[in-house]
Structure formats: structure tokens, C-alpha cells
Amino acid sequence: MERSPDLARPAVTVVEISDPTIANQGIELIDQDAVQLTSSPFRAKRVVVRLEGAAVVYHSTNQRIRTRTKTEQGLLAYVTFSPQAKGTVNGVHICPEQMLAVEPGTEVGFA
């Protein structure tokens, strides 16, 4: 019996990222470029939980970064921020109470 591609992937993946230039590797849900804004050693973690009809992606970093993130065609994204989050999304200041909805194929700049 042949497994479908969706069943072949684990339901939960955790990826440790030590170089912002490889932030886009291994994730098919978004297209992401990242640039580190400080010279300290970089550490990030990405957790992806795949559900039926949806996926949850969690990112955390130990450094300030600037990213350009684009949702793949056909995928609607919702973005929330931690209580410690500071910065902008497409030039608009963010706060922990915000939730943003992002249309499929939309490119967003996070700083």
C-alpha cells in the first residue's frame, strides 16, 4: 500500500536554525528571507504542526531580524505576536494584542 505525501510527513517538525540565510529551507508553506540585525551568535527555532486542512508555524529567535515572508498561493495566513514582540510589519508598529490576516501570495516585511 502506498502512502500519500501528506501521510509521509510527520505531524510535528522542530527545526533549529543557526544561520538566517537558511531560514527558508525545509518549509513549503511560506517563502522567507531573513537578515540578522546584530552580530551576536544567531539561534532560531521553527515548529510546524500540520493539521487536517491547516498548519501552525511558530518561530522564535534570540536576535533581532528582518524578514521578507510571502505566503504560498492558495494559503491564508494569520500572524500573532508574543508579549515581548517589538517592531513593524510593512512599516506599521506591532503590539501583542494584534492578529493579522494575510491573503494568499502576499509578501510581508517584518522588522
C-alpha positions in Angstrom: 0.0 0.0 0.0 1.4 3.4 -1.0 1.4 6.3 1.5 0.1 9.7 0.3 2.7 12.5 0.5 0.7 14.1 3.4 0.8 10.9 5.5 4.6 10.6 4.8 5.4 13.9 6.6 5.4 14.0 10.4 2.6 15.9 12.0 5.1 18.0 14.1 8.5 19.1 13.0 11.0 21.1 15.0 14.0 22.8 13.2 16.9 24.6 14.9 18.3 27.4 12.7 21.8 28.8 13.3 22.1 30.8 10.1 19.4 33.3 9.0 20.3 32.7 5.3 18.9 29.1 5.5 15.6 30.2 7.2 13.6 29.2 4.1 14.9 25.7 3.9 12.6 22.8 4.7 9.3 24.8 4.8 6.9 24.7 1.9 4.1 26.8 3.4 5.9 30.2 3.1 8.8 31.7 1.2 11.0 33.5 3.7 14.3 35.5 3.6 15.9 36.6 6.8 18.7 39.0 7.7 20.3 39.2 11.1 20.4 42.8 12.5 23.1 42.1 15.2 26.5 40.4 15.2 25.8 38.1 18.1 25.5 34.3 17.5 22.1 33.5 15.9 19.7 30.9 17.1 16.2 30.3 16.0 13.6 27.6 16.3 10.7 26.8 14.0 7.9 24.4 15.0 5.4 23.3 12.4 2.2 21.4 13.4 0.3 20.0 10.5 -3.4 19.5 11.0 -6.1 18.4 8.6 -6.7 21.4 6.4 -4.4 23.8 8.4 -0.9 24.2 9.7 0.5 26.2 12.7 4.0 27.6 12.3 5.8 29.0 15.3 9.1 31.0 15.0 11.3 32.2 17.8 14.8 33.9 17.7 17.3 35.1 20.1 18.2 38.1 17.9 16.6 40.9 16.1 16.0 40.1 12.4 14.4 41.5 9.3 12.4 39.1 7.2 10.5 39.1 3.9 7.8 36.5 4.1 5.4 35.5 1.4 2.5 33.1 1.8 2.3 30.4 -0.9 -0.6 30.7 -3.4 -3.8 29.3 -2.0 -2.8 29.7 1.7 -4.3 32.2 4.0 -2.1 33.1 7.0 -2.8 34.6 10.4 0.0 36.2 12.3 0.2 36.9 16.1 2.9 38.3 18.2 4.4 37.4 21.7 4.1 39.8 24.6 7.8 40.7 24.1 7.5 41.4 20.4 8.5 44.9 19.2 8.9 46.0 15.6 6.9 46.7 12.5 5.0 44.8 9.8 5.1 46.6 6.4 6.0 49.8 8.4 3.2 49.5 10.9 4.1 49.1 14.6 3.0 45.8 16.1 1.7 45.0 19.6 1.0 41.7 21.4 -2.8 42.1 21.0 -2.7 42.2 17.2 -3.7 39.4 14.9 -3.1 40.0 11.2 -4.8 38.1 8.3 -2.6 37.8 5.2 -4.1 36.9 1.8 -2.6 34.2 -0.3 0.6 35.2 -2.2 1.0 38.4 -0.1 4.6 39.5 0.8 5.1 41.0 4.2 8.2 42.6 5.7 8.8 42.0 9.4 11.4 44.0 11.3 
